[in-house]
Amino acid sequence: MINKTSSVLFLFILPISFDMSADFEDLNSGDVVRDILIIGTNETKDRLPGSGIYLGADQLEKQNYSDLNQIASSVPGVYVREEDGYGLRPNIGIRGATSDRSQKITLMEDGVLIGPAPYSAPAAYYITNPSRLNALEVLKGPSVIRAGPHTVGGAVNLLTRPVPDEDELQIDVTAGSRGYHNITAALAHVDGTFGILLEGLTYGSSGFKKLDGGGNTGFIRNDVNLKVRWEPATSSPQAFVVKLGFADEDADETYLGLSDEDFQISPSRRYRASQLDRFQSDHKQIHLSHVIELEDNLEVKTKLYYNEFCRSWNKFNGFIDGPQAQDVLNNPGAYTSAYSTLLGVRDSVIGDYTNSTIDVTDNDREYSSHGFQTDVMQKKTFLGLRHALRIGIRYHEDEVRRRHKLRGYLMSSGSLIFDDIVRPYKTDNFAHTSALALYVSDELEWKDWTLNLGVRYENISGLVDNYLLNITTKNEQTITAPGIGLHRQLTNRLSIFGGVYVGFSPAGPGRSGADAEESVNQEYGIRFVDDKVFGEFIAFKSDYDNLLGRCRASDIDCSIGQEFSGGSVQIEGLEMMVQGDWNFADFFPVMMRFGYTYSAARFKETFLSQFSQWGLVNSGDELPYIPRHVGRMDIGVSRGYWSFDFAAKHQHEMREVPGVGPVEDRLHTETLTSIDLAVTRVISKNLELKFLIRNVGDAAKIISHRPYGARPNAPRTILGRVSYQL
């Protein structure tokens, strides 16, 4: 189903079973171009012939997270690998697709690809600040095929605040432990058919890690966004939206973790070798949207977009001509000199590069992406069947310019001193990808049956200019991805559904002879819905023909972007979601939401890989970074002006290298269970106070040994929030 040819076309979509006219029921509200990709509302989800979760503003508001990892953890089928404790670099995986830098899921903002370069460099660092979100959709199963380009696991659509339909002023101030602060403000003015929304936020922290010898370990982020909406008074209802945004970040963050022994003593410690580490970035975006409803139930949506992301990450990257940092931290006793240099208790020896000279590399990169997309839908009755026919097109280009500059530093009296040696770039290249895509789908309804047929065809052209070797490489990929979904309403409350589709994740640009990652994905589910309870139980299975591993800057013995084949892989599992609302004694409302995921993922072939995350793999070995059990329970109770919300989260230990048998026998993360608490007091219709505790039990676990060494989750954090709305 995947072959390399020229040109780029994209046929995308699959099972979608909801009333598309819902978009135009809101044409005179402030939510016109609200990108309902698959779900849109819980009512819409009840009729989906596939799986997907919609989290609305009320749900996001309960715990007031500014960490996308924590928000996504409430969705069955999703697992996260924390990295910095604040969610600055989300690692999200869905149904077995690797969570590493969220590179195997499709990330969107208001229906537009939001990754800095989703084709050329999907393992990048930008994500919409979660404090800006009005809602979130997670798409899985056959429905995800329309989101692309990465469809092996799922897609996440981040929906930002819409322009309201009346004047509005909102100010939120949150402050708490370790200098954490989050200040957001939104001002909207509406004059008839014209509306404008201005948003701003700044948030940051002094950091929970403690750098040996002192120094900053915190971060600061700023974000300013402008939305303008115009609904002209024309015979056909239509709306225009312009969105402009700017965001930046300055973080004293690091790749460097700890040895397991040091972690047990002080999990929040940071070694002196990371004292120069600093991440700086800025992001700019321009998005234009138009939606119009013509005669005969014909709807047209068009979007144009441009995103630009620049970042510099100056960070510890090991030793020049010395041992690998991972080896030193895994076995400090075997590398006492190098380990002592990391800690700053041993000075570097001039001329002894093997253990003494520290590699500090500035990973300087510039990304951009732009494109347009148009979706056309018409609803008709033909031969006694109700049809919803959709056709769409998207043209997309993205690129990345990498300049990775190495500098050598000597440890002297606990400080890093430049060794005055000029060294060449580690990486100096440019990658570009263009993709033209077209989709066709048809939704057929007959009595209690809904059948969805769809196909996606995408043609991708990419190139890489390697300026160090003066070599240009090119490649082209053509992908055809069909799918089918079926839904049957058995009773007013009970329904069944199922589907099968081809998922894929494109190979990187310029990878001559590299096959894309391809899978055949299935799911089967049963759903129960009544006025108070929603329940869903789903079995899923994914068979990969060609699992791809992609080298990152922190991997060893490979070049950035280099891809490795993991051969055939099988992933299967179960998902469960139960949600209910009850009103005890007519005055004591209680909300309960429980989600659980079981996953089993195994290699089906034996091979020896140069990819450092795999190495020697035997058939039957379990994949790294896929927890067997993930669960979360949310309970909310309210009485009068008070409400109490509890969130208990559990993620099972994960392998960090392939293997079988007890996980503890080899490199692994630890099981993490934590509880969050939120207490809300409504003072008036305009003023609300909230008290929050994150990680109530102050659990400290190893959440990863990558990039370099054991890394902790965030400790207990106490916050207070004041929210004013006029």
SELO-355436 format. One line per 10 residues: number of its first residue (from 1); their letters; for each residue x, y negated, z of C-alpha. Coordinates in Angstrom, 2 decimals, m for minus. Example, Ala and Ser with C-alpha at 12.3 -4.5 7.8 and 13.67 -1.06 7.14 Angstrom:
<kollums>
1) AS) 12.30 4.50 7.80 | 13.67 1.06 7.14
</kollums>
This chain:
<kollums>
1) MINKTSSVLF) 0.00 0.00 0.00 | 2.99 m2.32 0.26 | 5.22 m3.01 m2.70 | 7.53 m5.81 m3.76 | 6.48 m7.88 m6.78 | 6.32 m11.52 m7.73 | 3.83 m14.29 m7.03 | 1.82 m14.67 m3.82 | m1.84 m13.99 m3.36 | m3.71 m13.29 m0.24
11) LFILPISFDM) m7.02 m11.51 0.15 | m7.93 m11.68 3.71 | m10.74 m10.72 6.00 | m12.73 m7.99 7.48 | m15.53 m7.12 9.81 | m17.29 m10.17 11.03 | m20.83 m9.91 12.25 | m22.24 m13.19 13.42 | m24.46 m15.92 12.12 | m22.12 m18.19 10.18
21) SADFEDLNSG) m24.73 m20.93 10.20 | m23.78 m21.45 13.83 | m21.06 m23.79 12.60 | m23.71 m26.07 11.16 | m26.10 m25.87 14.05 | m23.50 m28.15 15.67 | m23.14 m30.57 12.75 | m24.58 m33.44 14.72 | m22.68 m32.60 17.87 | m19.09 m33.30 18.74
31) DVVRDILIIG) m18.00 m29.79 17.87 | m18.40 m29.66 14.11 | m15.17 m28.10 12.95 | m14.79 m25.84 15.89 | m12.99 m22.94 14.26 | m15.14 m19.97 15.12 | m12.99 m17.36 13.45 | m14.58 m14.18 14.69 | m16.40 m14.80 17.91 | m17.24 m18.36 18.85
41) TNETKDRLPG) m19.53 m17.61 21.78 | m20.38 m14.68 24.00 | m23.73 m14.42 22.23 | m21.92 m14.06 18.90 | m19.57 m11.45 20.34 | m22.50 m9.21 21.25 | m23.02 m8.51 17.53 | m19.39 m8.01 16.53 | m18.65 m4.73 14.69 | m15.24 m4.79 16.32
51) SGIYLGADQL) m13.40 m6.09 19.37 | m12.58 m9.62 20.34 | m12.72 m11.86 23.39 | m13.76 m15.49 23.65 | m12.76 m17.46 26.76 | m14.67 m20.73 27.02 | m13.88 m23.93 28.87 | m15.67 m22.76 32.05 | m13.53 m19.63 32.23 | m10.26 m21.53 31.62
61) EKQNYSDLNQ) m11.21 m24.09 34.24 | m11.52 m21.58 37.10 | m7.79 m21.06 37.73 | m6.56 m24.09 35.77 | m3.54 m22.24 34.35 | m0.88 m24.10 32.39 | 0.71 m20.76 31.43 | m0.59 m18.96 28.32 | 0.75 m15.65 29.67 | m1.64 m15.92 32.62
71) IASSVPGVYV) m4.60 m16.92 30.46 | m4.04 m14.08 28.00 | m3.66 m11.53 30.81 | m7.44 m11.56 31.33 | m8.02 m9.99 27.90 | m8.02 m6.16 27.57 | m5.53 m4.88 25.03 | m3.10 m7.71 25.80 | 0.09 m7.43 27.84 | 2.70 m10.05 28.54
81) REEDGYGLRP) 6.38 m10.10 29.41 | 7.19 m13.14 31.50 | 10.53 m14.85 31.00 | 10.89 m18.16 32.81 | 8.02 m17.96 35.32 | 6.18 m20.99 33.91 | 5.14 m19.60 30.52 | 7.35 m21.96 28.54 | 8.36 m19.07 26.23 | 5.31 m16.76 25.98
91) NIGIRGATSD) 5.90 m13.10 25.17 | 2.51 m11.68 24.22 | 1.80 m8.27 22.71 | m1.48 m6.72 21.64 | m2.23 m2.99 21.30 | 1.39 m1.89 21.07 | 2.72 m4.71 18.89 | 5.93 m5.90 20.56 | 5.56 m8.78 23.00 | 9.06 m10.09 22.22
101) RSQKITLMED) 8.60 m13.81 21.54 | 5.00 m13.08 20.42 | 6.48 m12.41 16.98 | 4.09 m9.59 15.98 | 0.83 m11.45 16.64 | m0.68 m14.31 14.66 | m0.79 m17.56 16.65 | m3.22 m20.26 15.54 | m4.38 m23.65 16.74 | m7.93 m24.52 15.66
111) GVLIGPAPYS) m7.69 m21.86 12.95 | m4.35 m23.08 11.55 | m1.06 m21.17 11.80 | 0.80 m22.90 14.62 | 4.08 m20.99 14.90 | 6.99 m23.17 13.73 | 7.71 m20.76 10.84 | 5.34 m17.76 11.09 | 6.83 m16.09 7.99 | 10.47 m17.20 7.98
121) APAAYYITNP) 11.11 m17.05 11.75 | 8.12 m15.75 13.76 | 10.15 m15.29 16.98 | 10.27 m19.03 17.68 | 9.61 m21.07 20.80 | 6.74 m23.49 20.24 | 3.27 m22.93 21.64 | 0.35 m25.31 22.16 | 0.41 m26.59 25.74 | m2.31 m24.53 27.48
131) SRLNALEVLK) m3.51 m27.57 29.44 | m4.89 m28.89 26.13 | m7.09 m25.85 25.50 | m10.86 m26.01 25.40 | m11.26 m22.31 24.56 | m9.30 m19.29 23.42 | m10.06 m16.38 21.10 | m8.17 m13.09 21.03 | m8.98 m11.03 17.95 | m8.30 m7.30 17.72
141) GPSVIRAGPH) m9.29 m4.40 15.52 | m10.50 m4.83 11.92 | m11.52 m8.43 12.61 | m7.88 m9.55 12.87 | m7.11 m8.84 9.23 | m8.47 m12.23 8.26 | m6.09 m14.12 10.53 | m2.71 m12.97 9.08 | 0.11 m12.73 8.41 | 0.80 m10.48 11.43
151) TVGGAVNLLT) m2.13 m8.09 11.83 | m0.62 m4.91 13.33 | m1.86 m5.85 16.81 | m4.04 m8.92 16.95 | m4.30 m12.69 16.77 | m4.70 m15.54 19.24 | m6.61 m18.68 18.27 | m6.05 m21.67 20.56 | m9.01 m24.06 20.40 | m8.25 m27.62 21.49
161) RPVPDEDELQ) m10.67 m30.13 22.95 | m13.20 m31.38 20.35 | m14.23 m34.99 19.92 | m17.30 m35.26 22.20 | m20.64 m36.73 21.08 | m20.56 m39.55 23.63 | m18.03 m41.82 25.33 | m15.88 m40.00 27.86 | m13.01 m40.61 30.27 | m11.30 m37.76 32.10
171) IDVTAGSRGY) m8.23 m37.78 34.34 | m6.76 m34.71 36.03 | m3.85 m34.82 38.45 | m2.29 m31.61 39.81 | 0.71 m31.53 42.13 | 2.35 m29.00 44.42 | 5.29 m26.76 45.26 | 8.80 m27.49 43.98 | 7.87 m30.78 42.38 | 5.22 m29.29 40.10
181) HNITAALAHV) 3.00 m31.90 38.51 | 0.49 m31.88 35.68 | m1.19 m35.14 34.71 | m3.67 m35.09 31.84 | m5.95 m37.83 30.55 | m8.52 m37.96 27.76 | m10.37 m41.00 26.46 | m13.11 m40.74 23.84 | m15.24 m43.35 22.09 | m18.17 m42.50 19.83
191) DGTFGILLEG) m19.97 m44.98 17.60 | m22.71 m43.35 15.58 | m21.14 m41.02 13.03 | m17.58 m41.96 14.05 | m15.71 m40.61 17.07 | m12.15 m40.84 18.37 | m10.38 m38.87 21.10 | m6.99 m39.73 22.61 | m5.30 m37.21 24.90 | m2.06 m37.31 26.83
201) LTYGSSGFKK) m0.36 m35.02 29.28 | 2.88 m34.70 31.16 | 3.80 m31.76 33.32 | 6.89 m30.26 34.81 | 8.66 m28.95 37.88 | 12.01 m29.17 39.64 | 12.20 m25.38 39.16 | 12.06 m22.44 41.54 | 15.53 m21.09 40.74 | 18.53 m22.20 42.79
211) LDGGGNTGFI) 21.75 m22.83 40.86 | 24.90 m21.90 42.79 | 26.71 m25.14 43.62 | 23.58 m27.21 42.92 | 22.02 m28.53 39.74 | 18.71 m28.83 37.93 | 16.61 m25.78 37.00 | 13.31 m27.47 36.18 | 11.56 m28.82 33.11 | 9.38 m31.64 31.80
221) RNDVNLKVRW) 6.89 m31.55 28.92 | 4.98 m34.41 27.32 | 2.14 m34.25 24.81 | 0.11 m36.93 23.02 | m2.73 m36.12 20.59 | m5.25 m38.12 18.59 | m8.41 m36.76 16.96 | m10.75 m38.74 14.72 | m14.11 m37.38 13.55 | m16.38 m38.88 10.88
231) EPATSSPQAF) m19.76 m37.51 9.83 | m20.91 m39.55 6.84 | m24.64 m39.96 6.26 | m24.90 m37.89 3.07 | m27.57 m35.57 1.72 | m25.36 m32.58 2.52 | m24.23 m32.37 6.16 | m20.47 m32.72 6.37 | m17.70 m33.80 8.70 | m14.06 m34.90 8.50
241) VVKLGFADED) m11.54 m34.47 11.33 | m8.00 m35.83 11.49 | m5.68 m34.52 14.20 | m2.25 m36.06 14.97 | 0.05 m34.75 17.67 | 3.48 m35.15 19.23 | 5.04 m33.04 22.00 | 8.49 m32.73 23.53 | 10.28 m30.70 26.18 | 13.44 m31.01 28.25
251) ADETYLGLSD) 14.17 m27.90 30.32 | 17.20 m26.75 32.28 | 16.40 m23.16 31.36 | 18.74 m20.23 30.72 | 19.05 m16.78 29.18 | 21.21 m15.68 32.13 | 19.66 m13.48 34.81 | 21.12 m11.51 37.72 | 22.50 m8.12 38.57 | 19.92 m5.87 40.23
261) EDFQISPSRR) 21.87 m6.00 43.49 | 21.88 m9.81 43.56 | 18.19 m9.86 42.60 | 17.28 m7.82 45.68 | 19.08 m10.34 47.90 | 17.90 m13.57 46.24 | 15.66 m13.20 43.15 | 15.60 m16.97 42.52 | 19.38 m17.33 42.38 | 21.21 m18.65 39.28
271) YRASQLDRFQ) 24.90 m18.15 38.58 | 27.28 m21.06 37.99 | 28.00 m19.87 34.44 | 24.55 m21.21 33.45 | 25.12 m24.77 34.68 | 25.26 m26.29 31.16 | 22.11 m24.55 29.88 | 19.49 m26.92 28.50 | 16.56 m26.63 26.10 | 15.31 m29.73 24.23
281) SDHKQIHLSH) 12.61 m29.88 21.57 | 10.03 m32.04 19.85 | 6.98 m31.10 17.80 | 4.91 m33.14 15.33 | 1.69 m32.16 13.58 | m0.86 m33.54 11.14 | m4.04 m31.53 10.53 | m6.91 m32.60 8.26 | m10.21 m30.70 8.23 | m13.42 m30.96 6.23
291) VIELEDNLEV) m16.59 m28.90 6.44 | m19.72 m29.27 4.30 | m22.98 m27.37 3.96 | m24.44 m27.38 0.45 | m27.72 m26.03 m0.87 | m28.56 m22.33 m0.93 | m26.77 m21.57 2.37 | m23.39 m22.42 0.88 | m20.69 m23.55 3.29 | m17.18 m24.80 2.45
301) KTKLYYNEFC) m14.35 m25.40 4.93 | m11.03 m26.94 3.93 | m7.92 m27.61 5.98 | m4.58 m29.24 5.21 | m1.77 m29.07 7.75 | 1.85 m30.01 8.39 | 3.91 m28.98 11.44 | 7.49 m29.88 12.33 | 9.49 m28.47 15.22 | 13.10 m29.28 16.15
311) RSWNKFNGFI) 14.95 m27.81 19.09 | 18.38 m27.45 20.61 | 19.13 m24.75 23.17 | 22.60 m25.07 24.66 | 23.05 m21.92 26.72 | 25.31 m19.27 28.19 | 25.80 m16.57 25.56 | 28.36 m14.20 27.08 | 32.15 m14.06 26.91 | 34.35 m14.85 23.92
321) DGPQAQDVLN) 36.10 m11.61 22.95 | 35.11 m10.17 26.31 | 32.57 m7.62 27.59 | 28.86 m7.93 26.81 | 26.96 m9.92 29.44 | 24.37 m7.13 29.69 | 27.10 m4.59 30.51 | 28.62 m6.86 33.17 | 25.29 m7.37 34.94 | 24.24 m3.73 34.64
331) NPGAYTSAYS) 27.49 m2.58 36.27 | 29.33 m5.45 38.02 | 31.72 m3.04 39.73 | 33.17 m2.00 36.39 | 33.74 m5.60 35.28 | 34.82 m7.33 38.49 | 36.82 m10.11 36.78 | 34.07 m11.05 34.35 | 31.41 m10.82 37.07 | 33.43 m13.06 39.39
341) TLLGVRDSVI) 33.79 m15.59 36.57 | 30.01 m15.62 36.08 | 29.57 m16.40 39.77 | 32.26 m19.10 39.66 | 34.31 m17.53 42.45 | 37.17 m16.71 40.06 | 38.84 m19.30 37.86 | 39.42 m18.52 34.22 | 42.97 m17.65 33.24 | 44.32 m19.78 30.39
351) GDYTNSTIDV) 44.97 m17.57 27.36 | 43.02 m14.61 28.79 | 39.98 m14.63 26.51 | 38.86 m11.08 27.28 | 37.26 m11.88 30.63 | 37.69 m15.60 31.19 | 36.39 m17.80 28.36 | 32.65 m18.30 28.52 | 30.64 m18.60 25.31 | 28.20 m21.54 25.44
361) TDNDREYSSH) 26.34 m21.75 22.14 | 23.98 m24.50 20.99 | 21.23 m22.78 18.99 | 20.20 m25.84 16.98 | 17.23 m25.26 14.67 | 14.77 m27.26 12.58 | 11.46 m25.73 11.49 | 8.61 m26.94 9.31 | 5.42 m25.45 7.90 | 2.66 m26.83 5.69
371) GFQTDVMQKK) m0.21 m25.63 3.59 | m3.90 m25.73 2.83 | m6.74 m23.25 3.21 | m10.32 m23.17 1.94 | m13.11 m20.81 2.98 | m16.39 m20.52 1.09 | m19.38 m18.56 2.39 | m22.83 m17.92 0.99 | m25.68 m15.99 2.58 | m28.24 m14.29 0.32
381) TFLGLRHALR) m30.71 m11.42 0.29 | m30.10 m8.98 m2.56 | m31.65 m5.55 m3.17 | m33.28 m5.69 0.24 | m29.94 m6.26 2.03 | m28.82 m9.45 3.75 | m25.35 m10.41 2.51 | m22.80 m12.86 3.85 | m20.19 m13.15 1.11 | m16.96 m14.99 1.88
391) IGIRYHEDEV) m14.09 m15.98 m0.37 | m11.04 m17.94 0.73 | m7.62 m19.09 m0.30 | m4.56 m20.27 1.62 | m1.22 m21.52 0.35 | 1.49 m21.76 2.98 | 5.19 m22.64 3.06 | 7.56 m22.62 6.01 | 11.29 m22.86 6.58 | 14.00 m22.85 9.23
401) RRRHKLRGYL) 17.47 m24.44 9.26 | 19.84 m22.79 11.74 | 23.12 m24.27 12.99 | 24.52 m22.32 15.94 | 27.64 m23.99 17.30 | 29.97 m22.12 19.67 | 32.07 m23.85 22.32 | 34.39 m22.13 24.78 | 34.45 m23.08 28.47 | 36.78 m22.15 31.31
411) MSSGSLIFDD) 35.59 m21.70 34.88 | 37.58 m24.00 37.15 | 36.72 m24.48 40.84 | 33.09 m23.55 40.13 | 32.69 m25.90 37.13 | 32.76 m25.23 33.41 | 35.51 m27.11 31.54 | 35.65 m27.32 27.72 | 38.74 m25.51 26.39 | 39.26 m28.08 23.57
421) IVRPYKTDNF) 39.29 m25.41 20.86 | 37.22 m26.21 17.77 | 35.44 m23.09 16.54 | 33.31 m22.49 13.42 | 29.53 m22.10 13.41 | 28.24 m18.71 14.52 | 25.23 m19.10 12.24 | 24.71 m21.62 9.45 | 21.81 m20.81 7.15 | 18.50 m21.89 5.67
431) AHTSALALYV) 15.44 m19.66 5.18 | 12.27 m20.45 3.24 | 9.04 m18.54 2.58 | 6.00 m19.31 0.43 | 2.76 m17.33 0.56 | m0.39 m17.69 m1.54 | m3.35 m15.79 m0.17 | m6.88 m14.95 m1.24 | m9.57 m13.06 0.65 | m12.94 m11.52 m0.17
441) SDELEWKDWT) m15.39 m9.90 2.23 | m19.05 m8.95 2.34 | m21.20 m8.38 5.39 | m24.31 m6.29 4.73 | m27.21 m6.02 7.17 | m30.00 m3.44 6.97 | m32.36 m2.84 9.88 | m30.11 m2.05 12.89 | m26.99 m1.49 10.79 | m24.23 m3.94 9.91
451) LNLGVRYENI) m21.50 m2.94 7.45 | m18.47 m5.07 6.72 | m16.19 m4.47 3.75 | m13.11 m6.56 3.17 | m9.71 m6.66 1.58 | m6.73 m8.94 1.93 | m4.02 m9.34 m0.67 | m0.94 m11.37 0.06 | 2.14 m12.04 m2.00 | 5.17 m13.48 m0.19
461) SGLVDNYLLN) 8.37 m14.92 m1.65 | 11.36 m15.65 0.56 | 15.00 m16.65 0.37 | 17.95 m17.15 2.70 | 20.98 m19.34 1.98 | 23.91 m18.17 4.10 | 26.30 m21.13 4.13 | 29.02 m19.23 5.99 | 29.27 m16.57 3.29 | 28.02 m18.78 0.44
471) ITTKNEQTIT) 25.41 m16.14 m0.43 | 21.75 m16.54 m1.38 | 19.40 m13.58 m1.05 | 15.76 m13.39 m2.15 | 12.87 m10.99 m1.77 | 9.19 m10.67 m2.61 | 6.48 m8.66 m0.90 | 2.98 m7.80 m2.04 | 0.52 m6.47 0.49 | m2.98 m5.07 m0.03
481) APGIGLHRQL) m4.86 m4.55 3.24 | m8.40 m3.11 3.03 | m10.69 m2.41 5.94 | m14.18 m1.44 6.96 | m16.26 m2.02 10.08 | m19.63 m0.63 11.13 | m22.03 m1.66 13.89 | m25.25 0.08 14.95 | m27.73 m1.40 17.41 | m29.11 1.64 19.25
491) TNRLSIFGGV) m31.40 m0.22 21.66 | m31.93 m3.81 22.71 | m29.01 m3.40 25.11 | m26.79 m0.68 23.71 | m24.75 m0.59 20.51 | m21.84 1.33 18.99 | m19.20 0.15 16.54 | m16.04 1.31 14.83 | m13.59 0.39 12.15 | m10.37 1.17 10.35
501) YVGFSPAGPG) m7.99 m1.19 8.57 | m4.45 m1.56 7.28 | m2.32 m3.82 9.44 | 1.03 m5.28 8.55 | 3.79 m7.63 9.62 | 5.94 m9.02 6.78 | 9.66 m8.43 6.57 | 11.76 m11.57 6.91 | 12.80 m13.70 3.94 | 15.78 m12.56 1.88
511) RSGADAEESV) 15.66 m9.01 3.26 | 16.44 m7.19 0.04 | 15.11 m3.63 0.20 | 13.42 m4.17 3.60 | 9.89 m2.84 3.86 | 7.22 m4.70 5.77 | 5.87 m3.20 8.97 | 2.68 m1.32 8.11 | 0.11 0.51 10.21 | m3.28 2.18 9.90
521) NQEYGIRFVD) m5.38 1.01 12.85 | m8.60 2.51 14.16 | m11.00 1.61 16.94 | m14.29 3.01 18.23 | m16.40 1.41 20.91 | m19.66 1.21 22.79 | m21.15 m2.02 24.09 | m23.85 m2.77 26.67 | m25.44 m6.20 26.97 | m28.31 m7.50 29.08
531) DKVFGEFIAF) m29.12 m10.76 30.86 | m26.66 m10.14 33.70 | m24.09 m7.57 32.57 | m21.76 m7.18 29.61 | m19.77 m3.98 29.24 | m17.47 m2.64 26.54 | m15.41 0.54 26.23 | m13.04 0.94 23.27 | m10.59 3.59 22.08 | m7.87 2.45 19.68
541) KSDYDNLLGR) m5.11 4.11 17.68 | m2.37 2.73 15.45 | m0.10 4.80 13.20 | 2.96 2.89 12.00 | 4.79 3.97 8.85 | 7.68 1.59 9.41 | 8.12 m0.11 12.77 | 10.44 m3.11 12.49 | 12.84 m4.42 15.12 | 14.18 m7.92 14.58
551) CRASDIDCSI) 17.52 m9.20 15.91 | 17.42 m12.35 18.04 | 20.23 m14.59 19.24 | 20.47 m12.65 22.52 | 20.82 m9.23 20.85 | 24.29 m7.79 20.34 | 26.10 m6.45 17.27 | 23.61 m7.88 14.76 | 22.94 m11.09 12.87 | 19.95 m13.25 13.70
561) GQEFSGGSVQ) 16.90 m12.17 11.73 | 18.43 m8.83 10.74 | 15.78 m6.10 10.71 | 15.94 m2.44 11.72 | 13.53 0.37 10.92 | 12.08 2.36 13.79 | 10.34 4.79 11.45 | 6.96 6.29 12.30 | 5.32 5.36 15.60 | 1.98 6.24 17.16
571) IEGLEMMVQG) 0.19 3.99 19.64 | m3.12 4.86 21.25 | m5.08 3.68 24.21 | m8.28 2.66 25.91 | m9.75 m0.72 26.80 | m12.53 m1.54 29.21 | m14.28 m4.80 29.97 | m17.12 m5.32 32.45 | m18.54 m8.71 33.30 | m21.58 m9.60 35.36
581) DWNFADFFPV) m23.35 m12.46 37.08 | m25.63 m11.94 40.03 | m27.56 m14.25 42.33 | m27.90 m12.76 45.81 | m30.81 m13.98 47.91 | m31.51 m16.57 45.19 | m28.82 m18.93 46.47 | m25.47 m17.10 46.39 | m24.18 m16.70 42.80 | m21.41 m14.14 42.25
591) MMRFGYTYSA) m19.41 m13.58 39.07 | m17.25 m10.50 38.49 | m15.04 m9.75 35.52 | m12.86 m6.66 35.19 | m10.55 m5.73 32.32 | m8.30 m2.70 31.98 | m5.98 m1.31 29.28 | m4.26 2.05 29.01 | m1.54 2.36 26.35 | 0.68 5.21 25.18
601) ARFKETFLSQ) 3.28 4.53 22.46 | 5.80 7.03 21.10 | 8.38 7.26 18.36 | 7.66 10.11 15.94 | 11.21 10.40 14.57 | 14.73 10.98 15.87 | 17.37 8.44 14.77 | 20.35 6.36 15.87 | 19.75 2.61 15.52 | 22.18 m0.30 15.60
611) FSQWGLVNSG) 19.37 m2.35 17.13 | 20.45 m2.88 20.75 | 16.90 m2.52 22.08 | 16.60 1.03 20.64 | 19.96 2.81 20.29 | 19.59 6.60 20.25 | 15.92 7.51 19.85 | 14.49 11.03 20.10 | 11.12 12.02 18.70 | 8.58 11.65 21.52
621) DELPYIPRHV) 10.42 8.82 23.28 | 8.19 6.07 24.61 | 8.59 2.54 23.20 | 10.10 m0.20 25.37 | 8.04 m3.03 26.87 | 4.64 m1.36 26.62 | 3.09 m0.84 30.08 | 0.84 2.20 30.51 | m1.59 0.34 32.76 | m2.63 m3.31 32.74
631) GRMDIGVSRG) m5.62 m4.63 34.65 | m7.16 m7.76 36.02 | m10.18 m8.50 38.20 | m11.73 m11.95 38.61 | m14.33 m12.61 41.29 | m16.07 m15.93 41.73 | m18.57 m16.94 44.40 | m20.23 m20.30 44.91 | m22.44 m21.96 47.48 | m23.61 m25.52 47.28
641) YWSFDFAAKH) m20.69 m27.81 46.49 | m18.10 m25.07 47.06 | m16.79 m22.31 44.81 | m14.11 m19.66 45.38 | m12.32 m17.80 42.58 | m9.98 m14.83 43.02 | m7.83 m13.25 40.32 | m6.01 m9.96 41.03 | m3.55 m8.99 38.26 | m1.64 m5.75 37.78
651) QHEMREVPGV) 0.93 m4.77 35.18 | 2.63 m1.38 35.38 | 6.39 m0.96 35.14 | 7.78 m0.89 31.60 | 10.68 0.86 29.95 | 13.31 m1.45 28.50 | 14.96 1.28 26.45 | 13.28 4.27 24.72 | 12.93 7.45 26.77 | 10.72 10.05 28.47
661) GPVEDRLHTE) 10.30 11.14 32.04 | 10.27 8.85 35.09 | 10.64 5.21 34.06 | 12.90 4.55 37.05 | 15.63 6.77 35.62 | 16.68 4.12 33.08 | 16.55 0.35 32.55 | 13.03 m0.87 33.35 | 10.89 m3.68 34.69 | 9.03 m3.34 37.97
671) TLTSIDLAVT) 5.32 m3.00 38.62 | 3.89 m6.43 39.41 | 0.64 m7.01 41.29 | m0.29 m10.54 42.27 | m3.31 m12.51 43.45 | m4.29 m16.08 42.59 | m6.82 m18.12 44.55 | m8.74 m21.27 43.64 | m11.08 m23.22 45.93 | m13.18 m25.99 44.38
681) RVISKNLELK) m15.14 m28.74 46.12 | m17.48 m30.95 44.11 | m17.51 m34.42 45.66 | m19.85 m36.06 43.17 | m20.90 m35.69 39.55 | m17.68 m37.51 38.60 | m15.16 m36.21 41.14 | m13.89 m32.71 41.90 | m11.13 m31.38 44.15 | m9.38 m28.04 43.72
691) FLIRNVGDAA) m6.92 m26.14 45.89 | m4.90 m23.37 44.22 | m2.44 m20.71 45.33 | m0.53 m18.76 42.71 | 0.97 m15.40 43.72 | m0.59 m15.45 47.19 | 1.52 m12.52 48.45 | 4.77 m14.06 47.12 | 5.61 m10.86 45.20 | 9.07 m10.98 43.60
701) KIISHRPYGA) 9.69 m8.38 40.90 | 12.02 m7.84 37.96 | 9.94 m8.83 34.95 | 12.72 m8.28 32.40 | 16.42 m7.48 31.99 | 16.55 m9.34 28.69 | 18.10 m11.50 27.45 | 20.89 m11.17 30.07 | 20.13 m9.58 33.43 | 17.25 m9.29 35.87
711) RPNAPRTILG) 14.72 m12.12 35.76 | 12.02 m12.93 38.37 | 8.39 m13.96 38.19 | 7.43 m17.28 39.79 | 7.17 m17.23 43.61 | 4.17 m18.38 45.63 | 3.07 m21.81 44.46 | 0.58 m24.08 46.23 | m1.18 m26.77 44.20 | m3.79 m29.46 44.67
721) RVSYQL) m5.86 m30.95 41.86 | m8.06 m34.03 41.57 | m10.34 m34.28 38.53 | m12.30 m37.40 37.63 | m14.70 m37.60 34.70 | m16.86 m40.51 33.61
</kollums>
